[in-house]
Amino acid sequence: MAGSTHSVTNQPPPLTGYDAYTTDRALVSAVERHLPPALRDEVAGELSALGRTCGSAQVQEWGVLANENPPRLRTHDRYGRRVDEVDFHPSWHRLLGKGVSAGLTAAWTRPAGHVRRAAAFMLWTQVEAGNTCPLSMTHAAVPALRTDPALAAEWEPRLTSVVYDRGLRPAAGKAGVLFGMGMTEKQGGSDVRANTTRAVPLGESGTYALTGHKWFCSAPMSDAFLVLAQAPGGLTCFLVPRVLQDGGRNVFLLQRLKDKLGNRSNASAEVEFDGTWARRVGEEGRGVRTIIGMVAATRLDCVLGSAGLMRQAVAQAVHHCAHREAFGAKLADQPLMRNVLADLAVESEAATTLALRLAAGYDDGGEQERALLRIAVPAAKYWVTKRCAPVAVEAAECLGGNGYVEESQLPRLVRESPLNSIWEGAGNVQALDVLRVLRREPAALDAYLREVGLARGADHRLDAAIRALLTELADLEGVEARARRVTERLALVLQGSLLVRFAPSDVADAFCASRLGGDAGGAFGTLPHSLARAALVERARPSF
């Protein structure tokens, strides 16, 4: 019989058995704002069903098991023949199947597909972020393949399928496929023009043999990959299938899996090509231009993923503090902790609001929206992904020692939190992309200023921030050294303008005071005392 010292009191209940969508008020508001009225009920039901799945104890356990049982590389079978396969825990396949069936690769073929997918992607990230990598790569491959109408007609129906058809077989016989990507090499990293993988034309038009080494290949058990290699006409994009049409394995030699800080359920590999069959995508020498649509889509997914991780970190922190007592009151009611939680909630809502606005730009597809995305996506990728790690760490601190224990989920979020800032072009790459757009595409800056201008006059701190940004942009002397500063300001002003227009006044006031008006310290929990912090915390609470 247990002694009285083992009675458990003053511990919060598990955050399970809830709807992760309907309890995320910022996400619900953003989705409704960007949907045509005729679709709102349908999409709300779809996302609520996924939200209940994400909040279920069973699916959360799948996430734990997939993370605790990382993939294993098998280079050879028992007879010494190369197989180059990766084995995953069954929970990985369950998660990936759910993600595909939820439409996370089907945005390009559905009405308002990008907004509904963006919301679903944020929800699914909160279960286990690792499986969103192949989902993201598959989704993002579509715009690259559309540069070749014949390839798009062949592959797009498989890419946008809602059927997870696992196993390596010829793609023509599968109900759905997944794509990976291999661009970076040891000597180049983000400088993909330094790639040395060679592509030699074969007898059949548009086909090549590749020889080289890729330092980072995403999702190596996918059905096909988009890769860059040097063809006779210059750097070119290629489609590399894992299995050839006759059923034989393509030469795709897995050298090792990366031992990563986080994202441990997902396999990332070094891969060798040695006469590997490939099909050209787009024109020779236009590889970067061909694949840039894929890069832009994956960068938006980095924003969505970070926003989803922030939301889960804040939800865990608020939930814990709403039940845990200290010094005679619930933690969430203690003034100092309330300030911390409110500050975290503002950061999370700003990320969510910006991420969904960008997704809506993809659905719109108009010239002005395309111009806005060219500057807003790299700026958001730079800033939102960088805010994820401090949010996750502060949320863990809200749980105290409990937040440092694996069972709390916070350590997994902390390890995952830097990933989206590093992958798909780290901070300097994003900031330099912003500068490139500012110098070469005046229509992009014009679209940006039109967007933030919709909120001018509503908040004096936002107005001042817009003026300061214009002053910054008017002087481009030595701007490369200031690129991070400029990019940060672009993102903050855009977030502020969206919150002023669409968020509750308490949220917008807190953001403008602290992020634009300078009335805050360098850590979370330093919001000015005049703000309605209790309302901010309650809005972020994931109520059952």
C-alpha positions as CSV (number, residue, x, y, z in Angstrom):
1,M,0.0,0.0,0.0
2,A,1.4,3.4,-1.0
3,G,2.4,5.7,1.7
4,S,0.8,9.1,2.1
5,T,4.0,10.8,0.8
6,H,3.2,9.3,-2.6
7,S,-0.2,11.0,-3.0
8,V,0.0,13.2,-6.1
9,T,-1.4,16.7,-5.6
10,N,-0.8,20.1,-7.2
11,Q,0.0,18.6,-10.6
12,P,-1.8,19.6,-13.8
13,P,-3.8,17.0,-15.8
14,P,-2.3,15.8,-19.1
15,L,-3.0,18.1,-22.0
16,T,-4.9,15.5,-24.0
17,G,-8.4,14.9,-25.1
18,Y,-8.9,18.4,-26.5
19,D,-9.4,20.0,-29.9
20,A,-6.1,21.7,-30.8
21,Y,-7.8,23.7,-33.5
22,T,-10.9,25.2,-31.9
23,T,-9.0,26.1,-28.7
24,D,-6.4,28.0,-30.7
25,R,-8.4,31.3,-31.0
26,A,-5.7,33.1,-33.0
27,L,-5.6,30.3,-35.6
28,V,-9.4,30.0,-35.9
29,S,-9.7,33.8,-36.5
30,A,-7.0,33.7,-39.1
31,V,-8.5,30.8,-41.0
32,E,-12.0,32.4,-41.0
33,R,-10.5,35.7,-42.1
34,H,-8.8,34.2,-45.2
35,L,-11.6,31.8,-46.3
36,P,-14.5,32.5,-48.7
37,P,-17.7,32.4,-46.6
38,A,-19.0,29.4,-48.5
39,L,-16.1,27.3,-47.4
40,R,-15.9,28.3,-43.7
41,D,-18.2,25.6,-42.3
42,E,-16.6,22.8,-44.3
43,V,-13.0,23.8,-43.4
44,A,-13.9,24.4,-39.8
45,G,-15.2,20.9,-39.5
46,E,-12.2,19.5,-41.3
47,L,-9.7,21.3,-39.1
48,S,-11.7,20.6,-35.9
49,A,-11.5,16.9,-36.7
50,L,-7.8,17.1,-37.2
51,G,-7.5,19.2,-34.0
52,R,-9.2,16.4,-32.0
53,T,-6.8,13.9,-33.6
54,C,-3.9,16.0,-32.6
55,G,-5.2,16.4,-29.1
56,S,-5.9,12.7,-28.6
57,A,-3.7,10.7,-26.2
58,Q,-3.2,8.0,-28.8
59,V,-1.8,10.2,-31.5
60,Q,0.4,12.1,-29.0
61,E,1.8,8.7,-28.0
62,W,2.6,8.0,-31.7
63,G,4.6,11.2,-31.7
64,V,6.5,10.2,-28.6
65,L,7.3,6.7,-30.0
66,A,8.4,8.0,-33.3
67,N,10.8,10.4,-31.6
68,E,12.1,7.8,-29.1
69,N,12.7,5.2,-31.8
70,P,14.6,7.1,-34.6
71,P,15.1,5.6,-38.1
72,R,17.8,3.1,-38.8
73,L,19.9,2.8,-41.9
74,R,20.3,-0.6,-43.7
75,T,22.8,-0.4,-46.4
76,H,23.0,-4.2,-47.2
77,D,20.8,-7.2,-46.9
78,R,21.9,-10.4,-45.2
79,Y,23.5,-11.7,-48.4
80,G,25.6,-8.6,-48.9
81,R,23.5,-7.0,-51.6
82,R,23.0,-3.2,-51.3
83,V,19.5,-2.3,-50.4
84,D,19.9,1.3,-49.2
85,E,16.8,1.5,-47.1
86,V,15.8,3.2,-43.9
87,D,13.6,1.4,-41.3
88,F,11.1,3.5,-39.2
89,H,9.0,2.7,-36.2
90,P,5.4,1.9,-37.0
91,S,4.3,5.1,-35.3
92,W,6.2,7.1,-38.0
93,H,4.1,5.5,-40.7
94,R,0.9,6.0,-38.8
95,L,1.7,9.7,-38.4
96,L,2.7,10.1,-42.1
97,G,-0.4,8.3,-43.2
98,K,-2.6,10.7,-41.1
99,G,-0.7,13.7,-42.5
100,V,-1.2,12.7,-46.1
101,S,-4.9,11.9,-45.6
102,A,-5.3,15.3,-43.9
103,G,-4.4,17.0,-47.2
104,L,-0.9,18.2,-46.2
105,T,0.3,17.5,-49.7
106,A,-2.9,18.5,-51.5
107,A,-2.9,22.3,-51.3
108,W,-2.4,23.0,-55.0
109,T,-5.6,21.1,-56.0
110,R,-8.2,22.3,-53.4
111,P,-10.1,25.6,-53.1
112,A,-8.4,27.8,-50.5
113,G,-6.0,24.9,-50.3
114,H,-3.0,26.9,-48.9
115,V,-4.9,28.4,-46.0
116,R,-6.5,25.1,-45.0
117,R,-3.2,23.3,-45.4
118,A,-1.3,25.9,-43.5
119,A,-3.6,25.6,-40.5
120,A,-3.4,21.8,-40.7
121,F,0.4,21.9,-41.0
122,M,0.6,24.0,-37.8
123,L,-1.6,21.6,-36.0
124,W,0.2,18.5,-37.2
125,T,3.6,20.0,-36.3
126,Q,2.5,20.1,-32.7
127,V,2.2,16.3,-32.6
128,E,5.6,15.5,-34.0
129,A,7.5,17.8,-36.2
130,G,9.7,15.3,-37.8
131,N,7.1,13.8,-40.2
132,T,6.3,17.2,-41.6
133,C,9.6,17.1,-43.5
134,P,8.5,14.7,-46.2
135,L,5.1,16.3,-46.2
136,S,6.6,19.7,-46.8
137,M,9.0,18.4,-49.6
138,T,6.2,16.7,-51.4
139,H,3.9,19.7,-51.3
140,A,6.7,22.0,-52.4
141,A,7.8,19.9,-55.4
142,V,4.7,20.9,-57.3
143,P,5.7,24.4,-58.4
144,A,9.1,23.1,-59.6
145,L,7.6,20.3,-61.6
146,R,5.1,22.7,-63.2
147,T,8.0,24.3,-65.1
148,D,7.8,21.1,-67.2
149,P,4.1,20.5,-68.2
150,A,4.7,16.9,-69.2
151,L,6.4,16.0,-65.9
152,A,3.7,17.9,-63.9
153,A,0.9,16.0,-65.7
154,E,2.6,12.7,-64.8
155,W,3.6,13.4,-61.2
156,E,1.3,16.0,-59.8
157,P,-1.7,13.7,-59.3
158,R,0.5,11.3,-57.3
159,L,2.1,14.2,-55.3
160,T,-1.3,15.7,-54.3
161,S,-2.9,12.3,-53.5
162,V,-4.4,11.9,-50.0
163,V,-3.3,8.2,-49.9
164,Y,-0.1,7.2,-48.2
165,D,1.3,4.3,-50.3
166,R,4.4,3.2,-48.5
167,G,7.0,0.9,-50.0
168,L,9.5,1.3,-52.8
169,R,7.8,0.4,-56.1
170,P,7.6,2.1,-59.5
171,A,5.7,5.3,-59.0
172,A,3.3,4.6,-61.9
173,G,1.7,1.8,-59.9
174,K,1.3,3.8,-56.6
175,A,-1.8,5.6,-55.4
176,G,0.4,8.4,-53.9
177,V,4.1,9.3,-53.7
178,L,6.4,11.4,-51.5
179,F,9.2,13.6,-52.6
180,G,12.5,14.6,-51.1
181,M,15.2,17.1,-52.0
182,G,19.0,17.1,-52.4
183,M,20.6,20.4,-53.2
184,T,23.5,21.0,-50.7
185,E,27.0,19.6,-50.9
186,K,29.9,19.5,-48.5
187,Q,31.8,22.3,-50.2
188,G,28.8,24.6,-50.9
189,G,26.0,24.4,-48.3
190,S,23.6,27.2,-49.2
191,D,25.9,28.2,-52.1
192,V,24.3,25.7,-54.4
193,R,26.1,27.1,-57.5
194,A,29.2,25.5,-56.0
195,N,27.7,22.1,-56.6
196,T,30.0,19.6,-58.3
197,T,27.6,16.7,-59.0
198,R,27.9,16.0,-62.7
199,A,25.0,15.3,-65.1
200,V,25.9,13.5,-68.4
201,P,23.2,13.3,-71.1
202,L,22.0,9.9,-72.1
203,G,20.6,8.7,-75.4
204,E,17.0,9.4,-74.5
205,S,16.1,13.1,-74.7
206,G,15.9,14.8,-71.3
207,T,17.6,11.9,-69.4
208,Y,21.0,12.0,-67.7
209,A,23.4,10.0,-65.5
210,L,24.4,11.7,-62.3
211,T,27.6,11.3,-60.4
212,G,28.3,13.0,-57.1
213,H,27.6,13.3,-53.4
214,K,24.9,15.2,-51.6
215,W,25.7,16.3,-48.1
216,F,22.1,16.7,-47.0
217,C,19.3,14.7,-48.6
218,S,15.9,15.1,-47.0
219,A,13.5,12.2,-46.5
220,P,15.7,9.5,-48.2
221,M,12.9,6.9,-48.3
222,S,10.8,9.0,-50.6
223,D,9.7,7.9,-54.0
224,A,11.6,10.6,-55.9
225,F,13.9,13.6,-55.3
226,L,14.5,17.0,-56.9
227,V,18.3,17.5,-57.0
228,L,20.7,20.0,-58.6
229,A,23.7,19.0,-60.7
230,Q,26.0,20.5,-63.3
231,A,24.9,19.6,-66.8
232,P,26.8,20.7,-69.9
233,G,24.7,23.9,-70.0
234,G,25.2,24.7,-66.3
235,L,23.5,24.1,-63.0
236,T,20.2,22.2,-63.7
237,C,17.3,20.6,-61.8
238,F,16.7,16.9,-62.1
239,L,14.0,14.4,-60.9
240,V,15.6,11.3,-59.5
241,P,13.3,8.3,-58.8
242,R,14.2,5.7,-56.2
243,V,12.7,2.9,-58.4
244,L,12.9,2.9,-62.2
245,Q,10.0,2.1,-64.4
246,D,11.1,-1.5,-64.9
247,G,11.1,-2.1,-61.2
248,G,14.8,-2.0,-60.7
249,R,16.4,0.2,-58.0
250,N,18.0,3.4,-59.2
251,V,21.6,4.0,-57.9
252,F,20.9,5.8,-54.7
253,L,23.6,5.0,-52.2
254,L,22.9,6.0,-48.6
255,Q,26.2,6.6,-46.9
256,R,24.9,7.5,-43.4
257,L,22.1,9.2,-41.6
258,K,22.7,12.5,-39.8
259,D,22.7,12.4,-36.0
260,K,20.7,15.6,-35.4
261,L,20.0,17.8,-32.4
262,G,16.2,17.4,-32.9
263,N,13.9,16.2,-35.6
264,R,15.0,12.8,-34.6
265,S,12.1,10.8,-36.0
266,N,12.9,12.0,-39.5
267,A,15.8,10.6,-41.5
268,S,18.2,13.0,-43.2
269,A,21.0,11.3,-45.2
270,E,24.2,11.7,-47.1
271,V,23.7,10.1,-50.5
272,E,26.0,9.1,-53.3
273,F,25.1,9.1,-57.0
274,D,27.1,6.8,-59.3
275,G,25.6,6.8,-62.8
276,T,22.2,7.5,-61.3
277,W,19.3,7.8,-63.8
278,A,17.6,11.3,-63.8
279,R,15.1,13.2,-65.8
280,R,15.8,16.9,-66.4
281,V,13.3,19.4,-65.0
282,G,13.2,22.7,-66.9
283,E,16.0,24.0,-69.0
284,E,19.7,23.2,-68.7
285,G,21.5,26.0,-66.8
286,R,18.2,27.2,-65.1
287,G,18.3,24.9,-62.1
288,V,18.1,27.6,-59.5
289,R,15.2,29.3,-61.3
290,T,13.4,26.0,-61.7
291,I,13.7,24.9,-58.0
292,I,13.1,28.4,-56.5
293,G,9.3,27.7,-56.3
294,M,10.1,24.7,-54.2
295,V,12.4,26.7,-52.0
296,A,9.9,29.4,-51.4
297,A,7.2,26.9,-50.5
298,T,9.5,25.1,-48.0
299,R,10.5,28.4,-46.5
300,L,6.9,29.2,-45.8
301,D,6.6,25.8,-44.2
302,C,9.5,26.8,-41.9
303,V,7.4,29.7,-40.8
304,L,4.3,27.5,-40.3
305,G,6.3,24.9,-38.5
306,S,7.8,27.4,-36.1
307,A,4.4,29.0,-35.5
308,G,3.0,25.6,-34.7
309,L,5.9,24.8,-32.3
310,M,5.4,28.1,-30.5
311,R,1.7,27.5,-30.2
312,Q,2.3,24.1,-28.6
313,A,4.9,25.5,-26.2
314,V,2.7,28.3,-25.1
315,A,-0.3,25.9,-24.8
316,Q,1.7,23.6,-22.5
317,A,3.0,26.5,-20.4
318,V,-0.5,28.2,-20.0
319,H,-2.1,24.8,-19.3
320,H,0.5,24.0,-16.6
321,C,0.3,27.4,-14.9
322,A,-3.5,27.4,-15.0
323,H,-3.5,24.3,-12.7
324,R,-0.3,24.5,-10.7
325,E,-0.4,26.4,-7.4
326,A,2.5,28.2,-5.7
327,F,2.5,30.7,-2.9
328,G,-1.2,30.5,-2.3
329,A,-2.5,31.0,-5.8
330,K,-2.5,29.5,-9.3
331,L,0.7,30.3,-11.2
332,A,-1.2,31.9,-14.0
333,D,-2.8,34.3,-11.5
334,Q,0.6,35.4,-10.1
335,P,1.4,38.8,-11.6
336,L,4.9,38.0,-12.7
337,M,4.1,34.6,-14.3
338,R,1.1,36.2,-15.9
339,N,3.4,38.7,-17.6
340,V,5.6,35.9,-18.9
341,L,2.6,33.9,-20.3
342,A,1.1,37.0,-21.8
343,D,4.3,37.9,-23.5
344,L,4.7,34.4,-24.9
345,A,1.1,34.4,-26.1
346,V,1.6,37.7,-28.0
347,E,4.7,36.2,-29.8
348,S,2.7,33.1,-30.7
349,E,-0.3,35.0,-32.0
350,A,1.9,37.3,-34.1
351,A,3.6,34.3,-35.7
352,T,0.3,32.6,-36.5
353,T,-1.3,35.7,-37.9
354,L,1.7,36.4,-40.2
355,A,2.0,32.8,-41.3
356,L,-1.7,32.5,-42.4
357,R,-1.5,35.8,-44.2
358,L,1.3,34.5,-46.3
359,A,-0.6,31.3,-47.0
360,A,-3.5,33.3,-48.2
361,G,-1.2,35.1,-50.6
362,Y,-0.6,31.8,-52.4
363,D,-4.3,31.1,-52.7
364,D,-4.9,34.6,-54.1
365,G,-2.2,34.2,-56.8
366,G,-2.6,37.8,-58.1
367,E,0.4,39.9,-59.2
368,Q,0.4,42.0,-56.1
369,E,0.3,39.0,-53.8
370,R,3.1,37.4,-55.7
371,A,5.2,40.5,-55.3
372,L,4.4,40.7,-51.6
373,L,5.4,37.1,-51.0
374,R,8.8,37.7,-52.6
375,I,9.8,40.0,-49.8
376,A,7.5,38.8,-47.0
377,V,8.4,35.1,-47.1
378,P,12.1,35.5,-46.5
379,A,11.5,38.2,-43.9
380,A,9.1,36.0,-42.1
381,K,11.3,33.0,-42.4
382,Y,14.1,35.0,-40.9
383,W,12.2,36.4,-38.0
384,V,9.5,33.9,-37.0
385,T,11.9,31.0,-37.0
386,K,14.4,32.9,-34.8
387,R,11.7,33.6,-32.3
388,C,10.8,29.9,-31.9
389,A,13.8,28.9,-29.7
390,P,13.5,31.6,-27.0
391,V,9.7,30.9,-26.9
392,A,10.3,27.2,-26.4
393,V,13.0,27.7,-23.7
394,E,10.9,30.2,-21.8
395,A,7.8,27.9,-21.9
396,A,9.9,25.1,-20.5
397,E,11.0,27.4,-17.7
398,C,7.3,28.1,-16.9
399,L,7.1,24.4,-16.0
400,G,10.2,24.6,-13.8
401,G,11.9,21.3,-13.3
402,N,9.0,19.5,-14.9
403,G,9.8,21.3,-18.1
404,Y,13.3,19.8,-18.1
405,V,11.9,16.2,-18.1
406,E,11.3,14.4,-21.4
407,E,7.8,13.3,-20.4
408,S,6.7,16.9,-20.4
409,Q,7.3,17.2,-24.2
410,L,9.1,20.6,-23.7
411,P,12.6,19.2,-24.2
412,R,11.5,17.8,-27.6
413,L,10.1,21.2,-28.5
414,V,13.3,22.9,-27.4
415,R,15.5,20.6,-29.5
416,E,13.2,21.1,-32.5
417,S,13.0,24.9,-32.1
418,P,16.2,26.0,-33.9
419,L,15.6,23.7,-36.9
420,N,13.5,25.9,-39.1
421,S,15.9,28.8,-38.7
422,I,18.8,26.7,-40.0
423,W,17.1,24.6,-42.7
424,E,16.1,26.0,-46.2
425,G,18.6,28.9,-45.8
426,A,19.8,30.2,-42.5
427,G,19.4,33.7,-41.2
428,N,22.0,35.4,-43.3
429,V,20.7,33.8,-46.5
430,Q,17.2,35.1,-45.8
431,A,18.4,38.6,-45.0
432,L,20.5,38.7,-48.2
433,D,17.5,37.5,-50.2
434,V,15.5,40.4,-48.8
435,L,18.2,42.8,-49.9
436,R,18.2,41.2,-53.4
437,V,14.5,41.7,-53.7
438,L,14.8,45.3,-52.4
439,R,17.4,46.1,-55.0
440,R,15.9,44.3,-58.0
441,E,12.2,44.2,-57.5
442,P,10.6,47.5,-56.7
443,A,7.2,46.1,-57.1
444,A,7.8,43.8,-54.0
445,L,8.6,46.8,-51.7
446,D,5.6,48.6,-53.2
447,A,3.3,45.6,-52.4
448,Y,4.7,45.4,-48.9
449,L,4.2,49.2,-48.2
450,R,0.6,48.9,-49.5
451,E,0.0,46.0,-47.2
452,V,1.3,47.7,-44.0
453,G,-0.2,51.0,-45.1
454,L,-3.7,49.5,-44.6
455,A,-3.1,49.9,-40.9
456,R,-1.6,53.4,-40.9
457,G,-3.3,55.8,-38.5
458,A,-4.6,53.0,-36.2
459,D,-1.7,53.0,-33.7
460,H,0.9,55.7,-33.2
461,R,3.6,53.2,-32.4
462,L,3.0,51.4,-35.7
463,D,3.0,54.6,-37.6
464,A,6.4,55.5,-36.0
465,A,7.8,52.1,-36.9
466,I,6.7,52.5,-40.5
467,R,8.4,55.9,-40.7
468,A,11.6,54.5,-39.1
469,L,11.6,51.6,-41.6
470,L,11.3,54.0,-44.5
471,T,14.2,56.0,-43.2
472,E,16.2,52.8,-42.9
473,L,15.4,51.8,-46.5
474,A,16.2,55.3,-47.8
475,D,19.9,54.8,-46.9
476,L,21.3,51.7,-48.6
477,E,24.9,52.6,-47.9
478,G,26.6,49.6,-46.3
479,V,23.2,47.9,-46.2
480,E,24.6,44.4,-46.3
481,A,26.0,44.7,-42.8
482,R,22.5,46.0,-41.7
483,A,20.6,43.3,-43.6
484,R,19.4,41.5,-40.4
485,R,18.3,44.7,-38.9
486,V,16.3,45.7,-42.0
487,T,14.8,42.2,-42.3
488,E,13.7,42.2,-38.6
489,R,12.1,45.5,-39.0
490,L,10.2,44.5,-42.1
491,A,8.8,41.4,-40.3
492,L,7.9,43.3,-37.1
493,V,6.1,46.1,-39.0
494,L,4.2,43.5,-41.0
495,Q,3.2,41.6,-37.9
496,G,2.2,44.8,-36.2
497,S,0.1,46.0,-39.1
498,L,-1.8,42.7,-39.2
499,L,-2.5,42.6,-35.5
500,V,-3.7,46.2,-35.5
501,R,-6.1,45.3,-38.3
502,F,-7.3,41.9,-37.1
503,A,-6.4,40.9,-33.6
504,P,-8.2,41.9,-30.4
505,S,-7.2,45.3,-29.2
506,D,-5.4,43.9,-26.1
507,V,-3.1,41.8,-28.4
508,A,-2.4,44.6,-30.8
509,D,-1.7,47.0,-28.0
510,A,0.7,44.6,-26.3
511,F,2.6,43.9,-29.5
512,C,2.9,47.6,-30.5
513,A,4.0,48.7,-27.1
514,S,6.6,46.0,-26.6
515,R,7.8,45.1,-30.1
516,L,7.4,48.4,-31.9
517,G,7.3,51.0,-29.1
518,G,10.3,49.6,-27.2
519,D,8.4,49.3,-23.8
520,A,9.8,45.9,-22.9
521,G,13.0,44.3,-21.8
522,G,15.2,41.8,-23.5
523,A,13.5,38.7,-22.0
524,F,9.9,37.5,-22.0
525,G,7.8,38.7,-19.1
526,T,8.6,42.4,-19.4
527,L,5.4,43.8,-20.9
528,P,4.4,47.2,-19.5
529,H,2.2,47.0,-16.5
530,S,-0.7,48.9,-18.1
531,L,-1.6,46.0,-20.4
532,A,-4.6,43.6,-20.0
533,R,-2.3,40.6,-19.4
534,A,-5.0,38.3,-17.9
535,A,-7.0,38.6,-21.2
536,L,-4.0,37.7,-23.2
537,V,-3.3,34.6,-21.1
538,E,-6.9,33.5,-21.2
539,R,-7.0,33.9,-25.0
540,A,-4.0,31.5,-25.3
541,R,-5.4,28.9,-22.9
542,P,-6.1,25.5,-24.6
543,S,-9.4,24.9,-22.7
544,F,-10.9,21.4,-22.7
